């Protein structure tokens, strides 16, 4: 589980105290402390009143309200988490079967997420509020010590005592207290980051959807789409193999037979000779078209030698000069190689047919566990994935693998396609 605040502290610990993270963390913790106190008081009041009034029936409604208190608190926390985390957890709740109140109430009481949100509410009211009060005391004391010279100057001739029985005679004598206060603020910066990160971690652990909940079914849907894509890829390879081993070989045999017939008729004044020559030429044309079709379905070089060799072969046959710079330390998963290959070929086709490019560059590197591909051309620009250029379909296929396609194509060019595909899925 990634926590953005902790990552910021880890990556640049020296610059963290002067970054924008610090005021956001302080605001998040101080707001959480106030919210926790309010939640604790409201929950205690609901439980106490519900217990007293339970014999007369009205208390049951109050106890029910206490059980559902986690719902509004969790919704508010998801909004507050945006202060310190760019990706707050989504709501784990599903849609009730009907729009009436009983159906909504029954659905919420049956969901495990409701009880996790109640547990988070209790932790917010007790544990997180206690740590927030301690942090508030540290921050307040540090701020007061830092401002001691100003306070001494403002209340003069009244005296200010930092140590009982020992007054501070003038503002300059309070500078050591300012130094201690600055150290306290520095400590509060790092402490605030760590506490806010712990708060975020706890919120994501308890407020995020689980696999058995509606958003978990979205994960299963994505897996199903991936399985369908794998099945489609297997079927495409079967078609490629059948065409290569069946129709293509028959056309080769037909072309050879027509060639032999052409040799037999050579030197004879037969009206069939030009027809045989023409038939052989047409057979060759059909064979070339079939080879291009087979290569377009799934190139054999991609299976045998991998992505760099396959893209290089496409570049050699491309009408526009293409520079290929793909350096990979090892073979990638078949689904990643196939998707990356067809993304590059589609980009090259668009550059030649629609972009008016005179030069195309393809680069590829493996960064950690992610394949990064960039296709850049010097064409007229203005490419739009929504305009039916085939890029939208490739973006959808990349999304199945957890990848992303970014198109930058201002009017006048250049056009740059950036492909990111995780290889660990």
N, C-alpha and C positions, 0 to 999 in steps of 0.2 A: 504494500500500500504506500503510494507516494504522498508525502506531505510537503507542500510547496514551501512552507516557512522553514522547515528543517533543511530542505535543499538549499534555500537561500543562505542559511547560516553555514552550511557545510562548504558551499562553493566559494563564498567570499566572506569569511568570518571577520576580516579586518574592516571591510566596508559596511558590514551589516548595521552597526550602530548609527550610521549617518544615512542609511537608506530609507526609502519610503515605507519599508516593512514595519519599522519601529512604531510610528504613530498609529498605523492600522492595528498592530498587535495590541497596543495599549488600549485603543478604543474598543477593540473586541473583548478584551479581558474585563475592562471596567464596565462595559455594557452587560457582559455576561454575569458579573457580580450583582448588579442591580436586578437583572432579570431573575437570577437564581434566588435572591432574597424574596422577590415578589411571588415566585412560583412556590417556594417553601411555605410561605404564609398562607397562600391560597389553598394548597394541598392539605396542609394541617387543618385549616378551618373547615374544608369540605369533609374530611374524614371525621373530625370531632363532631361536627353538626350532624353528619349522616349517622354516626354511631348512636348519638343521643336520640335522634328522631326516627331511628329504624323501626321501633315498635309501632309507630303510627303510620308507617308506609312512606311518608315524605322523605325519610332519611335514605331510602333505597335510591331515590333519584339523585340525591347528593353524592352517595357512594359511586353511583354510575358516572356522574360528572367527574369525580376524582379519578376513576379508571380511565376516562377518555381525555384527561387533561393533557396527556402526552401528545395528542393530535395537534392542537394549536401551537403548543410549545415547539414541537418538531418542525412545523411549517415555518415558524418564526426563525428558528435556528438555521434552517436551510438558507434563508435570506441573509442572516447575519454572517454566515460562513463565507459569503462572497467577499467580505472584507479581507480575508486572509487566505482564501483558496480559490483559484480560478475555476475549479470544477466541483461545486458542492454536490452532495449526493442527491439523486432524483428521488421523487416520492415513490415508495414501494407499494402504495395502495392501488388496488384494482377498482374497476367501475362496478358499482352495485348492480344486481340484476334488474332492479326497478328504481324509479326516481323518487319513491316515497321514503319517508323517514324510517319506518320499521325495517325496510330492506337495507337502507344505509347503515343503520345501527347494528343489525345482525351481521352484515358483511364485515364491519370494523371489529366487532367483538371476536369474530372467528379468525381474523388475521393475526399471525404472529408478530407482524410489524407493529401493530398497536401496542402490544405488551413490551416490545423492545423500546418503543418510544416512551412508554411510561417509565421503564427502567432508566432511560437516559434522563428523563425529567427529574427523577429522584436523585440521580448522581449530580445533575446540574444544581439542584437545590441544596445539596449537602456538601459533597466533596469539592466540586468546582467552585462553589460559593466560598468555601473556607479558604481554598488556595487563592481565589480572587481577592479576598479581604487581606490576606497576607501580602499579596503583591501590591494592593492599593496602599497599604501602610508603608511598604518599601518605597514606592514611587512618591508618595506624599512627603515622607520624611526627607528623601533626597532632594525634592524640589524646594522644601523649606530651608534646608541647609545651604543649598546653592544660592538662594536669595537672601541669606542672612545679612550681608552688608547693606542691602537695600532696606531691609526691615529695620536694622539698627539706625540707619540714617532717617527713616521715615518716622519712627516713634520717638526720636530724641526730643526733649531731654529725658524721656523715660528710659529705663534701663532694660536690657535684654540679657537673659542668662541662659546660656547653653548648658552649663554645668551648674547644678544647684550651689548657691552661695558665691558664685563667681560671675560678675557682670562683665559684659563686653563693653569696653570703654568707648570705642569709636569704630566706624565701618571697616577700616583697614585691619583691625584686630580680628575681624570675622572672616578674613580670607582663608585661614585653614579650614573653617567650616565649609566654605565654598568648595575647596578642593575635595573634602570628604563627600560633599553632596554630588559633585561631578562624578566621582567614582561610583557613588550609589546609582546615579542615572545610567552610567555605563553598565553596571550590573543589572539594572532594571531592563535595559535594552535586550541583553542576552536572555535574562530570565523570562521576559515577556515573550520572546520568540519561542523559547522551549515550551512554556506553558500553553501558548496559543497553538503550537503544533500538537501538543498532547490533547488539547481540546478538540482539534480537527480530527485527529486519529480516532478518538473515542466516538465522535459524531459519525464518522464514516463507517465505523465498525457496527454501530447500533442503528443508524438511520438509513443505511444503504439497502437496496433491494437484495434479496437472497435468491438462489436458483429456483426455489419452490414458489416464488411469488411472481406477479405478472411480468416485471421487468426481467426476471430470470427466464420466462418463456421467450422473451425477445432474444436472449442468448441462444436458446435452443433453436429458434427460428433461423438465426444466423448460421448455426451449425448445419441445419437442414439445407440452407442455400448453398453452403460450401460442399455438402455431399452431392447436391444436384450438379454443381459445377464440376466436381470430380467425375460424376457419371457422364456428363456431357463431354468432358475431355476424353474419357475412355472410349466413348462412342465415336468421337471424331477421329481418334487414332485407328479404330477398327475400320472406319470408312477409308481412311488414307491407306491402310495396309491392303484392303481389298482392291482398291483402285490400282495400287502399285503392283500387286502380285497378279491381278486378274486382267482388267481392261487394258492397262498399260502394256503388259506383256503380249496380249493379243494384238494390239496395234503395232508393236515391234515386229511380231511375226508376220503381220499383214504387209508391213513396209518391206520386209526382207523378201517376201514372196513376190510382191510387185517389182522389186528390184531384179529378182531373177528372171521374171517374165520380160522385163525391159531389156535385159541382156540377150535373151533368146530372140527377141524381135528386132534387135539392132542389126542393121544390114539388110533387112527384109522390107520390101515395099508393101507394108501391111497397114491398113487404115486403123488397126487396133493399137499401133505403137504410140501415137500421141495420146490416146486415151489412157494407156497404161502409165505413161510418164506423168500425165496430169493426176491420175489416181494416186500414184506414189507421192507426189508433192502434197496432195491434200491429206494423205495419211500421215506424212511428216508434220504438217501443220496441226493436225488433230493430236498427234503425239506430243508436240511441244505445248499445246494448250492444256492437255491432260497433266503433263509434268508440272506446269505452273499451278494448276488446280491442286494437285497433290501437295506441292510445296506450300501452297497457301493454307491448306487444311492443317498440316502439321509437318514442318520440314524435318527431314531425317537428320540433317546436320545438327539440329537442336538436341535431338535425342542422343546422338553419338558423341558430340563434342562440346555441347553446352552453349550458353548464351553468347559469349564473345564471338565464337566462330560463326554462329547463325546470323548475328547482326552484321558481321563483316561480309558474309556472303550476300546479304541483302544490299549492303552498301555498294558492292562491286557491280551489281546489276541495276542500280538506281540511275535514272537519267541525270540527276543532279549530283555533283561531287559531294561525297560524304566522308568526313573524317571520324573514325571510330577510335575511341579511347576508353575501353572497358577493361578494367584490371580487377579481377576477382581472385581471392586466394584459393577457392575451391568451388566445386559444383554446388548449385543451389537446389532446393526442392523443386520437383518437376512443375508443380502448379505456379510457383514464383517465376521460374524461367519462361514458361509458356505465356503467362500474363504479361511479363515484361517484354517478351519478344513481339507479341502482337500490338502492344502499345507503341513500341518503337516503329514497327512497320506502318501502323496507321498514321503516326506523326510524319514519317517520311513521305507517305502518299499525299497527305494534306499539304506538305511543303511544296511538292512538285505540282499538284493539280490546282490548288487554291491559293497558295501563298506567293507564287512567283519567285521562289528562292533560287539563288545561284550558288549557295554554299550551305551545307548543313553539318553540324557537329553533334556527335553523340558521345557522352561520357557516362561512365558507370563505376561506382565504388561501393564497397561494403563497409558501412559505418556501424560497428557493433553488430547488432542482429538485424539491421535494416539495409535493404538494397536501395541505393539512391541512383536514379537515372536522370540525366538531363539531355533534352534534345533542343538544340538552338538553331534557328535558320535566319537568314538575312532577308526574308521576304517582306511583303507589304504589310503584314500584321493584320489585326482585326479578327483573329480567330475567335469563335464563340462556341463552346461545347454544346450550347443549347440549340445551335443552328443546324443540327443534323449532320455534322462532319464525322460522326462515329466516335467522337471522344467521350460522349456521355455514356455510351455502352461500356467503354473501357473503364471509365470511372466507377461505374456500378460493379464491374467485375473486380476491380481493385478493392472496392469497399468490402466485398465478400472476404477477401484475404486480410482485411484490416488495414489496407493501404490507402493511399491518397494521391490524386492527380491534381496538380496545380498548373493552370495555364495563364501565362502572362503574355499578352499580345496587343500592345498599343497600336493605334493606327499609324502606319508608316514603318512598323517593325521595330526591333526584331521580335520574333515569336519564340517563347521559351516554355517548354513543358518540363515539369519536374515531377518525377514519379518516386514515391516512397512505398516500399513493400516490406513488411516484416517477414523475416524468414523463419521465425520460431513457431509460427502457428501450426 
